Amino acid sequence: MKPTHYFAILVRLFAIVLAIYAVRQSAFLIEMLRDGDVQGYELSFTFTLVSTLCPLIASALLWFFPMTVSRIVIRPELDQAFEPIGVKDLLTVLVLAIGVYVFYLTVSDAVYWITLWQMSQDSYSDAALYLGNDSKAAMLTTVIELFISLGLLLRARTISDLILKLTR
C-alpha cells in the first residue's frame, strides 16, 4: 500500500470521530428545539444548527472521498510503496491512535471540570456556581474515560491480539 492509502484510512477514522462529535453536539440542537435555549443560555438557533451540521457534513464528505483528500494532501513524489506491515502491527497502531484521541478528549474534559469545580469552591463573582448530580456524574465519567484511554495506550498490543482472536 502507498502512503495515500494509509492516509485515506486515517481520513476515514477522522470522519468517524467527526460523526461522533456531531452526535454529541446534536444534544444542544435537540435542547434548543425543545426548550428554546441551551442549559438556560440564549443561543442563536443558526449557531446551534451550524455547530451540529458542519461536523456531520464534513464527516460525510471525508467518509465518501478519503482518497481525494489523501491525494490533495500527499504529493505524488512522496507516494511510493511501503514495505508491507503486518495486520497485528497495523491494528496496534490504530488502537494507539484511538487511545491518544480518547486521552486528548479526557484531558480537555478534565481541565474543564477541574476549572468548574475550583470555581464552585471559590467565589469569583456574585453568582453562585452549583455543581449538581449531572455535573458530578460527568466528572466521574471523565475519570472512567481516563482509565480507558490509559488502558488503550498501555495495552494496545494486548487489545489488538484480543480483537484478532475475536475476528478469526
DSSP file (Angstrom, degrees, kcal/mol; ACC not computed):
  #  RESIDUE AA STRUCTURE BP1 BP2  ACC     N-H-->O    O-->H-N    N-H-->O    O-->H-N    TCO  KAPPA ALPHA  PHI   PSI    X-CA   Y-CA   Z-CA
    1    1 A M              0   0    0      0, 0.0    81,-2.0     0, 0.0    79,-0.0   0.000 360.0 360.0 360.0 151.8    0.0    0.0    0.0
    2    2 A K    >>  -     0   0    0     79,-0.2     4,-1.7     1,-0.1     3,-1.0  -0.551 360.0-102.1 -97.6 164.2    1.0    3.6   -0.7
    3    3 A P  H 3> S+     0   0    0      0, 0.0     4,-2.9     0, 0.0     5,-0.2   0.832 120.9  61.0 -55.5 -32.9    1.0    6.5    1.8
    4    4 A T  H 3> S+     0   0    0      1,-0.2     4,-2.0     2,-0.2     5,-0.1   0.876 103.8  50.3 -63.1 -34.5   -2.2    7.8    0.2
    5    5 A H  H <> S+     0   0    0     -3,-1.0     4,-1.8     2,-0.2    -1,-0.2   0.923 112.0  46.1 -68.6 -43.7   -3.9    4.6    1.1
    6    6 A Y  H  X S+     0   0    0     -4,-1.7     4,-2.0     1,-0.2    -2,-0.2   0.922 113.8  48.7 -64.0 -42.8   -2.8    4.8    4.7
    7    7 A F  H  X S+     0   0    0     -4,-2.9     4,-2.5     1,-0.2    -1,-0.2   0.868 106.9  56.5 -65.9 -34.8   -3.7    8.4    4.9
    8    8 A A  H  X S+     0   0    0     -4,-2.0     4,-2.2    -5,-0.2    -1,-0.2   0.878 105.6  51.8 -62.8 -36.8   -7.1    7.6    3.4
    9    9 A I  H  X S+     0   0    0     -4,-1.8     4,-2.2     2,-0.2    -2,-0.2   0.926 110.5  47.9 -63.9 -43.9   -7.7    5.1    6.3
   10   10 A L  H  X S+     0   0    0     -4,-2.0     4,-2.6     2,-0.2    -2,-0.2   0.874 108.8  54.5 -63.8 -36.9   -6.8    7.9    8.8
   11   11 A V  H  X S+     0   0    0     -4,-2.5     4,-2.0     2,-0.2    -1,-0.2   0.915 108.8  48.4 -62.8 -42.3   -9.2   10.3    7.0
   12   12 A R  H  X S+     0   0    0     -4,-2.2     4,-1.8     2,-0.2    -2,-0.2   0.893 110.5  50.9 -65.4 -38.6  -12.0    7.7    7.3
   13   13 A L  H  X S+     0   0    0     -4,-2.2     4,-2.1     1,-0.2    -2,-0.2   0.912 109.9  50.1 -63.3 -40.9  -11.2    7.3   11.0
   14   14 A F  H  X S+     0   0    0     -4,-2.6     4,-2.6     1,-0.2    -1,-0.2   0.865 106.3  56.4 -64.4 -34.8  -11.3   11.1   11.4
   15   15 A A  H  X S+     0   0    0     -4,-2.0     4,-2.1     2,-0.2    -1,-0.2   0.887 106.6  49.7 -62.7 -38.7  -14.6   11.0    9.7
   16   16 A I  H  X S+     0   0    0     -4,-1.8     4,-2.3     2,-0.2    -2,-0.2   0.921 110.4  50.0 -64.6 -43.4  -15.9    8.6   12.3
   17   17 A V  H  X S+     0   0    0     -4,-2.1     4,-2.3     1,-0.2    -2,-0.2   0.908 110.6  49.8 -62.2 -42.2  -14.6   10.8   15.1
   18   18 A L  H  X S+     0   0    0     -4,-2.6     4,-2.5     2,-0.2    -1,-0.2   0.886 108.9  52.3 -63.8 -38.5  -16.3   13.9   13.5
   19   19 A A  H  X S+     0   0    0     -4,-2.1     4,-2.0     2,-0.2    -2,-0.2   0.909 109.5  49.1 -64.3 -41.2  -19.6   11.9   13.2
   20   20 A I  H  X S+     0   0    0     -4,-2.3     4,-2.1     2,-0.2    -2,-0.2   0.911 111.0  50.5 -63.3 -42.0  -19.4   11.0   16.9
   21   21 A Y  H  X S+     0   0    0     -4,-2.3     4,-2.5     1,-0.2    -2,-0.2   0.907 108.6  52.3 -61.8 -41.8  -18.7   14.7   17.7
   22   22 A A  H  X S+     0   0    0     -4,-2.5     4,-1.6     1,-0.2    -1,-0.2   0.877 107.8  51.5 -63.2 -37.4  -21.7   15.7   15.6
   23   23 A V  H  X S+     0   0    0     -4,-2.0     4,-0.5     2,-0.2    -1,-0.2   0.908 110.3  49.0 -65.7 -40.4  -23.9   13.3   17.6
   24   24 A R  H >< S+     0   0    0     -4,-2.1     3,-1.0     1,-0.2     4,-0.4   0.908 111.7  49.1 -63.4 -41.0  -22.6   14.8   20.8
   25   25 A Q  H >X S+     0   0    0     -4,-2.5     4,-1.2     1,-0.2     3,-1.2   0.771  95.4  73.1 -69.3 -25.5  -23.4   18.3   19.5
   26   26 A S  H 3X S+     0   0    0     -4,-1.6     4,-2.8     1,-0.3    -1,-0.2   0.743  82.8  70.1 -64.1 -20.5  -26.9   17.3   18.5
   27   27 A A  H <X S+     0   0    0     -3,-1.0     4,-2.3    -4,-0.5    -1,-0.3   0.898  98.9  48.9 -61.4 -38.8  -27.8   17.2   22.1
   28   28 A F  H <> S+     0   0    0     -3,-1.2     4,-2.4    -4,-0.4    -1,-0.2   0.896 111.2  49.6 -66.3 -39.8  -27.6   21.0   22.1
   29   29 A L  H  X S+     0   0    0     -4,-1.2     4,-2.4     2,-0.2    -2,-0.2   0.913 111.5  48.1 -65.4 -42.7  -29.7   21.2   18.9
   30   30 A I  H  X S+     0   0    0     -4,-2.8     4,-2.4     2,-0.2    -2,-0.2   0.913 112.6  48.8 -64.2 -42.5  -32.4   19.0   20.4
   31   31 A E  H  X>S+     0   0    0     -4,-2.3     4,-3.3    -5,-0.2     5,-0.7   0.889 110.9  50.9 -64.4 -38.5  -32.4   21.0   23.6
   32   32 A M  H  X5S+     0   0    0     -4,-2.4     4,-1.4     3,-0.2    -2,-0.2   0.909 112.7  45.6 -64.9 -42.1  -32.7   24.2   21.6
   33   33 A L  H  <5S+     0   0    0     -4,-2.4    -2,-0.2     2,-0.2    -1,-0.2   0.877 120.0  40.9 -67.7 -37.0  -35.6   22.8   19.6
   34   34 A R  H  <5S+     0   0    0     -4,-2.4    -2,-0.2    -5,-0.2    -3,-0.2   0.932 133.5  15.6 -77.2 -47.8  -37.3   21.5   22.7
   35   35 A D  H  <5S-     0   0    0     -4,-3.3    -3,-0.2     2,-0.3    -2,-0.2   0.630  92.0-121.5-107.1 -17.3  -36.7   24.4   25.2
   36   36 A G  S  <<S+     0   0    0     -4,-1.4     7,-0.3    -5,-0.7     2,-0.3   0.426  88.9  55.4  86.4  -2.0  -35.7   27.3   23.0
   37   37 A D  S    S-     0   0    0     -6,-0.6     2,-0.6     5,-0.1    -2,-0.3  -0.923  82.5-113.6-149.3 173.9  -32.3   27.7   24.9
   38   38 A V  B >  S-A   41   0A   0      3,-2.6     3,-2.1    -2,-0.3   -10,-0.1  -0.943  91.0 -29.6-119.8 109.8  -29.3   25.6   25.8
   39   39 A Q  T 3  S-     0   0    0     -2,-0.6    -1,-0.1     1,-0.3     3,-0.1   0.842 124.9 -50.1  52.0  39.3  -28.9   24.9   29.5
   40   40 A G  T 3  S+     0   0    0      1,-0.3     2,-0.4     0, 0.0    -1,-0.3   0.390 114.9 116.3  85.5  -3.0  -30.7   28.2   30.3
   41   41 A Y  B <   -A   38   0A   0     -3,-2.1    -3,-2.6     1,-0.0     2,-0.5  -0.842  67.1-123.6-102.5 134.8  -28.5   30.3   28.0
   42   42 A E        +     0   0    0     -2,-0.4     2,-0.3    -5,-0.2    -5,-0.1  -0.628  39.1 172.1 -74.7 123.0  -29.9   32.0   25.0
   43   43 A L        -     0   0    0     -2,-0.5     2,-0.2    -7,-0.3     3,-0.0  -0.935  39.0 -98.2-128.8 155.1  -28.1   30.9   21.8
   44   44 A S     >  -     0   0    0     -2,-0.3     4,-2.2     1,-0.2     5,-0.2  -0.529  23.7-140.4 -69.6 134.0  -28.8   31.6   18.2
   45   45 A F  H  > S+     0   0    0     -2,-0.2     4,-2.7     1,-0.2     5,-0.2   0.884 104.5  55.1 -62.2 -37.3  -30.6   28.8   16.5
   46   46 A T  H  > S+     0   0    0      2,-0.2     4,-2.9     1,-0.2     5,-0.2   0.922 107.3  48.9 -62.4 -44.6  -28.4   29.2   13.5
   47   47 A F  H  > S+     0   0    0      1,-0.2     4,-2.6     2,-0.2    -1,-0.2   0.924 113.0  47.4 -60.4 -45.1  -25.3   28.9   15.5
   48   48 A T  H  X S+     0   0    0     -4,-2.2     4,-0.8     2,-0.2    -2,-0.2   0.904 114.2  46.9 -64.1 -42.0  -26.6   25.7   17.2
   49   49 A L  H >X S+     0   0    0     -4,-2.7     4,-3.0     1,-0.2     3,-0.6   0.923 114.2  46.7 -66.1 -45.0  -27.7   24.2   13.8
   50   50 A V  H 3X S+     0   0    0     -4,-2.9     4,-2.5     1,-0.2    -2,-0.2   0.897 108.1  55.5 -65.8 -40.5  -24.4   25.1   12.2
   51   51 A S  H 3< S+     0   0    0     -4,-2.6    -1,-0.2    -5,-0.2    -2,-0.2   0.693 116.6  38.8 -68.2 -16.4  -22.3   23.7   15.0
   52   52 A T  H <X S+     0   0    0     -4,-0.8     4,-1.0    -3,-0.6    -2,-0.2   0.833 120.1  41.9 -95.0 -43.6  -24.1   20.4   14.6
   53   53 A L  H  X S+     0   0    0     -4,-3.0     4,-3.1     2,-0.2     5,-0.3   0.845 104.1  63.5 -78.2 -34.6  -24.4   20.1   10.9
   54   54 A C  H  X S+     0   0    0     -4,-2.5     4,-2.7    -5,-0.2     5,-0.2   0.941 106.9  42.9 -58.8 -49.8  -20.9   21.3    9.9
   55   55 A P  H  > S+     0   0    0      0, 0.0     4,-2.3     0, 0.0    -1,-0.2   0.879 115.4  51.3 -63.7 -33.8  -19.1   18.4   11.6
   56   56 A L  H  X S+     0   0    0     -4,-1.0     4,-2.1     2,-0.2    -2,-0.2   0.919 112.6  44.1 -68.0 -43.1  -21.7   16.0   10.2
   57   57 A I  H  X S+     0   0    0     -4,-3.1     4,-2.6     2,-0.2     5,-0.2   0.921 114.5  49.6 -66.5 -44.3  -21.4   17.3    6.6
   58   58 A A  H  X S+     0   0    0     -4,-2.7     4,-2.6    -5,-0.3     5,-0.2   0.897 110.2  52.2 -60.8 -39.9  -17.6   17.3    6.9
   59   59 A S  H  X S+     0   0    0     -4,-2.3     4,-2.3    -5,-0.2    -1,-0.2   0.920 109.9  47.8 -62.2 -44.7  -17.7   13.7    8.2
   60   60 A A  H  X S+     0   0    0     -4,-2.1     4,-2.3     2,-0.2     5,-0.2   0.918 112.8  48.4 -63.8 -43.3  -19.8   12.6    5.3
   61   61 A L  H  X S+     0   0    0     -4,-2.6     4,-1.8     1,-0.2    -2,-0.2   0.925 113.7  46.3 -63.6 -43.8  -17.5   14.2    2.8
   62   62 A L  H  < S+     0   0    0     -4,-2.6    -1,-0.2     1,-0.2    -2,-0.2   0.859 112.6  51.6 -66.5 -34.5  -14.4   12.7    4.4
   63   63 A W  H  < S+     0   0    0     -4,-2.3    -2,-0.2    -5,-0.2    -1,-0.2   0.908 116.5  37.7 -68.6 -41.7  -16.1    9.3    4.6
   64   64 A F  H  < S+     0   0    0     -4,-2.3    -2,-0.2     1,-0.2    -1,-0.2   0.688 126.1  35.3 -86.5 -18.3  -17.1    9.2    0.9
   65   65 A F     X  +     0   0    0     -4,-1.8     4,-1.8    -5,-0.2    -1,-0.2  -0.296  66.5 135.7-130.1  50.8  -14.0   10.9   -0.6
   66   66 A P  H  > S+     0   0    0      0, 0.0     4,-2.4     0, 0.0     5,-0.1   0.874  75.8  51.1 -69.4 -34.7  -11.0    9.8    1.5
   67   67 A M  H  > S+     0   0    0      2,-0.2     4,-2.7     1,-0.2     5,-0.2   0.870 107.6  53.3 -70.5 -35.0   -8.7    9.1   -1.5
   68   68 A T  H  > S+     0   0    0      2,-0.2     4,-1.7     1,-0.2    -1,-0.2   0.942 112.3  44.2 -62.5 -46.6   -9.4   12.5   -3.0
   69   69 A V  H  X S+     0   0    0     -4,-1.8     4,-2.0     1,-0.2    -2,-0.2   0.912 113.3  52.1 -62.8 -42.5   -8.4   14.2    0.3
   70   70 A S  H  X S+     0   0    0     -4,-2.4     4,-2.6     1,-0.2    -2,-0.2   0.897 108.8  49.2 -63.1 -41.4   -5.4   11.9    0.6
   71   71 A R  H  < S+     0   0    0     -4,-2.7    -1,-0.2     1,-0.2    -2,-0.2   0.814 110.2  52.2 -68.6 -29.5   -4.2   12.8   -3.0
   72   72 A I  H  < S+     0   0    0     -4,-1.7    -1,-0.2    -5,-0.2    -2,-0.2   0.886 116.0  39.7 -70.9 -38.2   -4.6   16.5   -2.2
   73   73 A V  H  < S+     0   0    0     -4,-2.0     2,-0.6    -5,-0.1    -2,-0.2   0.894 109.8  60.3 -80.4 -42.3   -2.5   16.3    1.0
   74   74 A I  S  < S-     0   0    0     -4,-2.6    -1,-0.1    -5,-0.2     5,-0.1  -0.782  83.0-131.0 -96.7 123.2    0.2   13.9   -0.2
   75   75 A R    >   -     0   0    0     -2,-0.6     3,-1.3     1,-0.1     4,-0.5  -0.368  20.5-118.5 -67.8 148.1    2.3   15.0   -3.1
   76   76 A P  G >  S+     0   0    0      0, 0.0     3,-1.0     0, 0.0    -1,-0.1   0.831 111.4  59.4 -58.7 -34.3    2.8   12.4   -5.9
   77   77 A E  G 3  S+     0   0    0      1,-0.3     3,-0.1     2,-0.0    -2,-0.0   0.738 106.4  48.4 -70.5 -19.1    6.6   12.3   -5.5
   78   78 A L  G <  S+     0   0    0     -3,-1.3     2,-1.8     1,-0.1    -1,-0.3   0.508  85.9  95.5 -91.8  -5.5    6.1   11.1   -1.9
   79   79 A D    <   +     0   0    0     -3,-1.0     2,-0.3    -4,-0.5    -1,-0.1  -0.423  52.5 142.9 -89.3  63.4    3.6    8.5   -2.8
   80   80 A Q        -     0   0    0     -2,-1.8    -3,-0.0     1,-0.1    -2,-0.0  -0.745  57.7 -92.9-101.7 151.3    5.9    5.5   -3.0
   81   81 A A        -     0   0    0     -2,-0.3   -79,-0.2   -79,-0.2     2,-0.2  -0.314  39.3-142.7 -64.9 142.2    5.0    2.0   -1.9
   82   82 A F        -     0   0    0    -81,-2.0    -1,-0.1     1,-0.1     3,-0.1  -0.530  28.8 -90.0 -94.4 165.8    5.9    1.0    1.7
   83   83 A E        -     0   0    0     -2,-0.2    -1,-0.1     1,-0.1     0, 0.0  -0.552  60.5 -92.6 -67.0 143.0    7.1   -2.3    3.0
   84   84 A P        -     0   0    0      0, 0.0     2,-0.4     0, 0.0    -1,-0.1  -0.321  39.9-147.2 -61.9 141.7    4.1   -4.4    3.9
   85   85 A I        -     0   0    0     -3,-0.1    -3,-0.0     1,-0.0     2,-0.0  -0.889  20.8-109.1-110.3 142.4    3.0   -4.1    7.6
   86   86 A G     >  -     0   0    0     -2,-0.4     4,-2.5     1,-0.1     5,-0.2  -0.275  21.6-119.4 -69.5 155.3    1.5   -6.9    9.4
   87   87 A V  H  > S+     0   0    0      1,-0.2     4,-2.6     2,-0.2     5,-0.2   0.898 113.8  51.2 -61.0 -41.8   -2.2   -6.9   10.4
   88   88 A K  H  > S+     0   0    0      2,-0.2     4,-2.2     1,-0.2    -1,-0.2   0.916 111.4  46.8 -64.3 -43.2   -1.3   -7.1   14.1
   89   89 A D  H  > S+     0   0    0      2,-0.2     4,-2.2     1,-0.2    -2,-0.2   0.908 113.2  48.7 -66.5 -41.1    1.1   -4.2   13.9
   90   90 A L  H  X S+     0   0    0     -4,-2.5     4,-2.3     2,-0.2    -2,-0.2   0.918 111.6  49.4 -64.0 -43.2   -1.3   -2.1   12.0
   91   91 A L  H  X S+     0   0    0     -4,-2.6     4,-2.4     1,-0.2    -1,-0.2   0.876 109.2  53.0 -64.0 -37.0   -4.1   -2.9   14.4
   92   92 A T  H  X S+     0   0    0     -4,-2.2     4,-2.3     2,-0.2    -1,-0.2   0.913 108.7  49.6 -63.3 -42.4   -1.8   -2.0   17.3
   93   93 A V  H  X S+     0   0    0     -4,-2.2     4,-2.3     2,-0.2    -2,-0.2   0.904 111.4  49.3 -63.1 -40.9   -1.1    1.4   15.7
   94   94 A L  H  X S+     0   0    0     -4,-2.3     4,-2.3     2,-0.2    -2,-0.2   0.902 110.1  49.8 -66.6 -40.3   -4.8    2.0   15.2
   95   95 A V  H  X S+     0   0    0     -4,-2.4     4,-2.5     1,-0.2    -1,-0.2   0.903 111.4  50.1 -63.7 -40.0   -5.6    1.1   18.8
   96   96 A L  H  X S+     0   0    0     -4,-2.3     4,-2.5     2,-0.2    -2,-0.2   0.899 108.8  52.0 -64.0 -40.1   -2.8    3.5   19.9
   97   97 A A  H  X S+     0   0    0     -4,-2.3     4,-2.1     2,-0.2    -2,-0.2   0.915 111.2  46.6 -63.3 -42.3   -4.3    6.3   17.7
   98   98 A I  H  X S+     0   0    0     -4,-2.3     4,-2.7     1,-0.2     5,-0.2   0.905 111.5  52.5 -64.9 -40.8   -7.7    5.8   19.3
   99   99 A G  H  X S+     0   0    0     -4,-2.5     4,-2.4     1,-0.2    -2,-0.2   0.895 108.9  49.2 -61.3 -41.1   -6.1    5.8   22.7
  100  100 A V  H  X S+     0   0    0     -4,-2.5     4,-2.4     2,-0.2    -1,-0.2   0.911 112.1  48.7 -65.1 -42.0   -4.3    9.1   22.0
  101  101 A Y  H  X S+     0   0    0     -4,-2.1     4,-2.4     2,-0.2    -2,-0.2   0.933 113.0  46.0 -64.7 -45.6   -7.5   10.7   20.8
  102  102 A V  H  X S+     0   0    0     -4,-2.7     4,-2.5     1,-0.2    -1,-0.2   0.889 111.9  52.7 -64.4 -38.1   -9.5    9.5   23.8
  103  103 A F  H  X S+     0   0    0     -4,-2.4     4,-2.6    -5,-0.2    -1,-0.2   0.912 108.3  50.9 -62.7 -42.2   -6.7   10.7   26.1
  104  104 A Y  H  X S+     0   0    0     -4,-2.4     4,-2.3     2,-0.2    -2,-0.2   0.939 112.2  46.0 -59.6 -48.1   -6.8   14.1   24.4
  105  105 A L  H  X S+     0   0    0     -4,-2.4     4,-2.4     1,-0.2    -2,-0.2   0.902 112.8  50.8 -62.0 -40.4  -10.5   14.4   24.9
  106  106 A T  H  X S+     0   0    0     -4,-2.5     4,-2.8     2,-0.2    -2,-0.2   0.909 109.6  49.2 -65.6 -42.8  -10.2   13.2   28.5
  107  107 A V  H  X S+     0   0    0     -4,-2.6     4,-2.4     2,-0.2    -1,-0.2   0.923 112.1  48.1 -64.3 -42.9   -7.5   15.7   29.4
  108  108 A S  H  X S+     0   0    0     -4,-2.3     4,-1.9     1,-0.2    -2,-0.2   0.904 113.7  47.4 -65.5 -39.0   -9.5   18.6   27.9
  109  109 A D  H  X S+     0   0    0     -4,-2.4     4,-2.9     2,-0.2     5,-0.2   0.902 110.6  52.7 -64.8 -40.6  -12.6   17.4   29.8
  110  110 A A  H  X S+     0   0    0     -4,-2.8     4,-2.8     1,-0.2     5,-0.3   0.911 107.7  50.7 -63.1 -42.1  -10.6   17.1   33.0
  111  111 A V  H  X S+     0   0    0     -4,-2.4     4,-2.3     2,-0.2    -1,-0.2   0.925 111.9  48.6 -60.7 -43.4   -9.3   20.6   32.7
  112  112 A Y  H  X S+     0   0    0     -4,-1.9     4,-2.6     1,-0.2    -2,-0.2   0.949 114.6  43.7 -60.6 -50.2  -12.9   21.9   32.2
  113  113 A W  H  X S+     0   0    0     -4,-2.9     4,-2.7     1,-0.2    -2,-0.2   0.870 113.0  51.1 -68.8 -35.9  -14.2   20.0   35.2
  114  114 A I  H  X S+     0   0    0     -4,-2.8     4,-2.6    -5,-0.2    -1,-0.2   0.917 112.1  48.1 -65.3 -41.7  -11.3   20.9   37.4
  115  115 A T  H  X S+     0   0    0     -4,-2.3     4,-2.4    -5,-0.3    -2,-0.2   0.936 113.8  46.4 -62.4 -46.5  -11.8   24.6   36.5
  116  116 A L  H  X S+     0   0    0     -4,-2.6     4,-1.8     2,-0.2    -2,-0.2   0.902 113.0  49.4 -63.9 -41.2  -15.5   24.4   37.1
  117  117 A W  H  X S+     0   0    0     -4,-2.7     4,-1.3     2,-0.2    -1,-0.2   0.920 111.4  49.3 -63.7 -43.4  -15.0   22.6   40.4
  118  118 A Q  H  X S+     0   0    0     -4,-2.6     4,-1.8     1,-0.2     3,-0.3   0.898 110.1  51.5 -62.3 -40.3  -12.5   25.2   41.5
  119  119 A M  H  < S+     0   0    0     -4,-2.4     5,-0.4     1,-0.2    -1,-0.2   0.836 107.4  52.8 -66.3 -31.8  -14.8   28.0   40.6
  120  120 A S  H  < S+     0   0    0     -4,-1.8    -1,-0.2     1,-0.2    -2,-0.2   0.770 108.7  50.8 -74.7 -23.6  -17.6   26.4   42.6
  121  121 A Q  H  < S+     0   0    0     -4,-1.3     2,-0.3    -3,-0.3    -2,-0.2   0.858 114.0  44.1 -79.8 -36.6  -15.3   26.3   45.7
  122  122 A D  S  < S-     0   0    0     -4,-1.8     2,-1.0    -5,-0.1     3,-0.2  -0.725  85.9-120.9-105.8 156.5  -14.3   29.9   45.5
  123  123 A S        +     0   0    0     -2,-0.3    -3,-0.1     1,-0.2     5,-0.1  -0.818  38.3 162.5-101.4  99.8  -16.5   32.8   44.9
  124  124 A Y        +     0   0    0     -2,-1.0     2,-0.3    -5,-0.4    -1,-0.2   0.671  69.8   8.2 -86.8 -19.5  -15.2   34.6   41.8
  125  125 A S  S    S-     0   0    0      2,-0.4    -1,-0.0    -3,-0.2     0, 0.0  -0.854  85.0 -93.2-147.6-178.1  -18.4   36.5   41.2
  126  126 A D  S    S+     0   0    0     -2,-0.3     2,-0.3     2,-0.1    -1,-0.0   0.767  98.2  89.6 -73.8 -25.0  -21.7   37.3   42.8
  127  127 A A  S    S-     0   0    0      1,-0.1    -2,-0.4     2,-0.0     2,-0.4  -0.563  80.0-128.7 -77.1 132.8  -23.4   34.4   41.0
  128  128 A A        -     0   0    0     -2,-0.3     2,-0.6    -5,-0.1    -8,-0.1  -0.651  15.3-148.4 -81.4 134.6  -23.3   31.1   42.9
  129  129 A L        -     0   0    0     -2,-0.4     2,-0.5   -10,-0.2    -1,-0.0  -0.919  16.5-171.0-106.9 118.5  -22.0   28.2   40.9
  130  130 A Y        -     0   0    0     -2,-0.6     2,-0.8     0, 0.0   -13,-0.0  -0.933  15.5-149.6-116.0 129.3  -23.5   24.9   41.9
  131  131 A L        -     0   0    0     -2,-0.5    -2,-0.0   -14,-0.1     2,-0.0  -0.863  24.0-165.3 -96.8 110.5  -22.4   21.5   40.7
  132  132 A G     >  -     0   0    0     -2,-0.8     4,-2.1     1,-0.1     3,-0.2  -0.095  39.7 -84.5 -84.3-173.8  -25.4   19.2   40.6
  133  133 A N  H  > S+     0   0    0      1,-0.2     4,-2.4     2,-0.2     5,-0.2   0.837 127.2  57.1 -63.3 -33.5  -25.6   15.5   40.3
  134  134 A D  H  > S+     0   0    0      2,-0.2     4,-1.9     1,-0.2    -1,-0.2   0.883 108.1  47.2 -66.6 -36.1  -25.3   15.6   36.5
  135  135 A S  H  > S+     0   0    0     -3,-0.2     4,-2.1     2,-0.2    -2,-0.2   0.898 112.0  49.7 -69.9 -40.2  -22.0   17.5   36.8
  136  136 A K  H  X S+     0   0    0     -4,-2.1     4,-2.1     2,-0.2    -2,-0.2   0.876 110.2  51.1 -65.9 -36.5  -20.7   15.1   39.3
  137  137 A A  H  X S+     0   0    0     -4,-2.4     4,-2.3     2,-0.2    -1,-0.2   0.887 109.2  50.9 -66.0 -38.7  -21.7   12.2   37.0
  138  138 A A  H  X S+     0   0    0     -4,-1.9     4,-1.9     2,-0.2    -2,-0.2   0.869 108.8  51.8 -66.2 -36.3  -19.9   13.9   34.1
  139  139 A M  H  X S+     0   0    0     -4,-2.1     4,-1.8     2,-0.2    -2,-0.2   0.921 110.3  48.2 -64.4 -43.4  -16.8   14.2   36.3
  140  140 A L  H  X S+     0   0    0     -4,-2.1     4,-2.2     1,-0.2    -2,-0.2   0.889 109.3  53.6 -63.4 -39.4  -16.9   10.5   37.2
  141  141 A T  H  X S+     0   0    0     -4,-2.3     4,-2.7     1,-0.2    -1,-0.2   0.883 105.8  53.7 -61.9 -38.7  -17.3    9.7   33.5
  142  142 A T  H  X S+     0   0    0     -4,-1.9     4,-2.0     2,-0.2    -1,-0.2   0.895 107.9  49.9 -63.7 -40.2  -14.2   11.7   32.8
  143  143 A V  H  X S+     0   0    0     -4,-1.8     4,-1.9     2,-0.2    -2,-0.2   0.913 111.4  48.6 -64.0 -42.1  -12.2    9.7   35.3
  144  144 A I  H  X S+     0   0    0     -4,-2.2     4,-2.3     1,-0.2    -2,-0.2   0.905 109.7  52.4 -64.4 -41.0  -13.5    6.5   33.7
  145  145 A E  H  X S+     0   0    0     -4,-2.7     4,-2.9     1,-0.2    -1,-0.2   0.876 105.9  55.3 -60.8 -37.4  -12.5    7.8   30.3
  146  146 A L  H  X S+     0   0    0     -4,-2.0     4,-2.4     2,-0.2    -1,-0.2   0.928 108.7  46.4 -61.7 -45.1   -9.1    8.5   31.6
  147  147 A F  H  X S+     0   0    0     -4,-1.9     4,-2.2     2,-0.2    -2,-0.2   0.890 113.0  50.2 -64.6 -39.0   -8.7    4.9   32.8
  148  148 A I  H  X S+     0   0    0     -4,-2.3     4,-2.5     2,-0.2    -2,-0.2   0.931 111.5  47.8 -64.6 -45.0  -10.0    3.6   29.4
  149  149 A S  H  X S+     0   0    0     -4,-2.9     4,-2.3     1,-0.2    -2,-0.2   0.908 112.5  48.6 -64.7 -40.5   -7.6    5.8   27.5
  150  150 A L  H  X S+     0   0    0     -4,-2.4     4,-2.9     2,-0.2     5,-0.3   0.881 110.5  52.2 -65.5 -36.9   -4.6    4.7   29.6
  151  151 A G  H  X S+     0   0    0     -4,-2.2     4,-2.0     2,-0.2    -2,-0.2   0.906 110.0  48.3 -63.2 -41.7   -5.7    1.1   29.1
  152  152 A L  H  < S+     0   0    0     -4,-2.5    -2,-0.2     1,-0.2    -1,-0.2   0.894 116.4  43.7 -64.7 -39.3   -5.8    1.6   25.3
  153  153 A L  H >< S+     0   0    0     -4,-2.3     3,-0.5   -54,-0.2    -2,-0.2   0.903 120.4  38.4 -73.4 -40.8   -2.3    3.3   25.4
  154  154 A L  H 3< S+     0   0    0     -4,-2.9    -2,-0.2     1,-0.2    -3,-0.2   0.728 126.6  34.4 -85.2 -21.9   -0.6    0.8   27.8
  155  155 A R  T 3X S+     0   0    0     -4,-2.0     4,-2.5    -5,-0.3    -1,-0.2  -0.091  73.7 127.2-123.3  34.5   -2.2   -2.4   26.5
  156  156 A A  H <> S+     0   0    0     -3,-0.5     4,-2.5     1,-0.2     5,-0.2   0.900  76.8  48.1 -61.0 -42.9   -2.6   -1.7   22.8
  157  157 A R  H  > S+     0   0    0      2,-0.2     4,-2.3     1,-0.2    -1,-0.2   0.909 112.8  48.3 -66.4 -41.4   -0.8   -4.9   21.7
  158  158 A T  H  > S+     0   0    0      2,-0.2     4,-2.2     1,-0.2    -2,-0.2   0.909 112.7  48.7 -64.1 -41.7   -2.9   -7.0   24.0
  159  159 A I  H  X S+     0   0    0     -4,-2.5     4,-2.5     2,-0.2    -2,-0.2   0.903 110.8  50.1 -65.9 -41.1   -6.1   -5.3   22.8
  160  160 A S  H  X S+     0   0    0     -4,-2.5     4,-2.4     2,-0.2    -2,-0.2   0.891 109.7  51.4 -65.8 -38.0   -5.1   -5.9   19.2
  161  161 A D  H  X S+     0   0    0     -4,-2.3     4,-2.2     2,-0.2    -2,-0.2   0.926 110.9  48.6 -60.6 -44.4   -4.4   -9.6   19.9
  162  162 A L  H  X S+     0   0    0     -4,-2.2     4,-2.1     2,-0.2    -2,-0.2   0.905 110.7  50.1 -63.1 -42.5   -7.8   -9.9   21.5
  163  163 A I  H  X S+     0   0    0     -4,-2.5     4,-1.6     1,-0.2    -1,-0.2   0.916 110.9  49.6 -62.7 -42.7   -9.5   -8.2   18.5
  164  164 A L  H  X S+     0   0    0     -4,-2.4     4,-0.7     1,-0.2    -2,-0.2   0.881 110.3  50.3 -64.4 -38.3   -7.7  -10.5   16.1
  165  165 A K  H  < S+     0   0    0     -4,-2.2     3,-0.4     1,-0.2    -1,-0.2   0.879 110.6  50.2 -66.2 -37.3   -8.7  -13.6   18.1
  166  166 A L  H  < S+     0   0    0     -4,-2.1    -1,-0.2     1,-0.2    -2,-0.2   0.792 109.9  50.3 -71.9 -27.1  -12.4  -12.4   18.1
  167  167 A T  H  <        0   0    0     -4,-1.6    -1,-0.2     1,-0.2    -2,-0.2   0.578 360.0 360.0 -88.6  -9.2  -12.4  -11.9   14.4
  168  168 A R     <        0   0    0     -4,-0.7    -1,-0.2    -3,-0.4    -2,-0.2   0.445 360.0 360.0 -94.9 360.0  -11.0  -15.3   13.5
